[in-house]
């Protein structure tokens, strides 16, 4: 299998909903950060990719699409490696994105914040982009906006969809050339759901 869809949008931009949407549209399975936790053997592969030694076939061999972190870190390399794949750049209001990250993926007890445990080196990859600015609202919002601008500047418009979850099925399906489902667009991974899942994972590891 080869990736047909690559998500360049950062975590907490509706990527879990997008994962479920793409799987419902038969771009399945779709890789997401949750797959890294489910497949810890893939962690060294991601660390190698960050060191400039990627094995994308080993990482994505069974996947038809990929969204969220860590895929979003490698959007440029993946777009080049899979030249026929379409790029979906998920976005949301930058201020609300920052607030969401502070309660979830970059919260005080998060793995990415504490850089501790067996996945320390994996989460250290993310901190390369932010350094000690992970709680700096102005810096992070500027990073978010620069990331979007760079994707738009780099990817040809016919290959790119800039997408907000609130837009629903129509722009996504039109871009991918598939019928619009009769069911509502997925709404997944709220802040509360994220926190509950993180707490459950913490209990399992303790």
N, C-alpha and C positions, 0 to 999 in steps of 0.2 A: 504494500500500500504506500501511496505517496500523499503528502499533504496537499489538499485542494484549497484550504482556507487557512490563512495565518492571521491571528489577531495581534495587532501592534499596540492596542490600548493597554494602559497601565492597570494594575489591580485596583479594585474598588470602582470600576467604571461599568458595572453591570456584566462583568465577564462570566459569572456563573450562570446568569440568565441566558447569555449568549451561547455558552456551552450547550445548555439544554435545548435552546432553539436550533442550533446547528445539528445536533443529534436528531432532533425531530424532523429536520429537513434531509436526513439521510447522509449528512457529513459526519459519520460516526465511526469509531468513538472520537470524541474531541478531548484533547489534552488540556489540562488545567492544573493549577498548583495542587489540587487535591490528589492528582495522580502521582505526584512526587511522594507524598506521604504514603500512598498506597503501594508504591514501588520504590522502596528505599535503595534498591540496587541501582537505580538510575542516578542517584546523587553524584557519584564519582564522574559519571558521564557529563553532567552539567558543569562540574568543576573543571573538567578538561576543556569543555567548550569555552568557558570563561578565560582559560589559559591559551586560547587560540588553537586548540586541538579537538575540534568537534567531530563527533560521529553521529550525524543526524539520523542516519538509518537505524542505528541502535536505539536512539531515543524515541523516534517517531514511527518505527516500523509498523506498528499495529494501528496507527491513528490516521484518520482522514482529515482532521482539522486540529488546530491548537490555538488557545487563547490564554490570557492572563499571564502572570509571572510563572516560570522564568522565560517563557516564549517571548514576551514583550521586550525583554532585554536584548534579544538577538534578532529583532525584526529585520534589520538590514541584511544580515548574513542569510537568514532563512528566505527572504524574498529573492536573493540571488541564487540560492541553492535549489529552490523550487520555483523556477521562472514562470510556470503555468498557474501557480496558486494565486488566488485573489486575496487581497489584503483588506481586512476590516479593522478600522481604527475606532474603538469604542471611546466615547468621551462623556463628560457630564460637567456641570458647573464646577469650575476649579476650586472655589471656596468650599463647597460641599464635599468635593473629593478629599480635600485636605482634612476636613473635620472627620470624615469617615475613616481615613487611614489612622488617625490618632486614637480612634476607639477600637480598631481592629488589627490590621496587619502591622502597624507601628505603635501599638499600645505599649504601656510600660512593661507588661509581662510577656510581650510577644517574643518569639524566637529571633526575629529580625532585629529587635531592639536590644535584646540582651546578649546575643551572639554567644550562646552557651549550648552545651550538649553535643550529641553526635552529628548534628547538622550545622555546626558552627561555621565551617568553611563554606558551606552552601549559602547560608544567609549572609555571610560576609560579602558575597558577590554583589548583593543589592546595595550594601553600604558604600561600595566604591563610587556610586553615582551621587550619594548624598553626604558622605562623611559624617560630620557631627551636626549637620543641618537638618536632620530628620524631623525635628520638632519646630523648625523655623518656618512659620507660615508663609512669609514673603518669598523665601528661597524655594520652598516646595511648590508653591503655586507657579512661580516663574519657571521652574523645571518642568512642571506639567505642561505649561503652554509652549515652551520651547520644544518639548518632545513632539507635541502635535504638529507644530509648524515644520519640524524637520521631516516628519513622515509625509506630510502633504507636499513639501518641496521635493522629496526624493522619489516617491512612488508615482508613476504616471496616472493621471486622473481616471482613465478607463479601467485601471486595475484596482482602484481604491474606493472604499466606501467609508466615509466618516459618519458614525452611527451613534445615536443615543437610544437607550432602551425604550424611552417613552414614545419613540416614533413607531414602535410596533413592527409587525410583520412586513408591511408593504415595501419599504425601501430595501430591506434585507433580501426579501424574495425576488424583487425586481433585479437587484444587483447579481444575485446568484442564478437567476433564470429558472426558478422553481415556483410551483403553485403556492398560493397563500393558504395556510392551514385554516380550518374552521375554528380551531381552539384559540383561546387568548394567548398572547405572547407570554412566555414564562416570566415569573417574578421570583427570583431565588436569592438566597444568601444575604438577607437583611443583616444589619449590624447585630441584632439580637441572635439570629441564627448562627452567624459567624462566632460570636462569643460563646454560645452553647457548644458548638463543635470544638472550639479551642479548649474549652474547659474539660470536655470529655476526653480529648487527646491527652491533656495534661494528667488526668487521673489515670489513664492507661499506662503512662510512662513512669508514674511515681510508684 
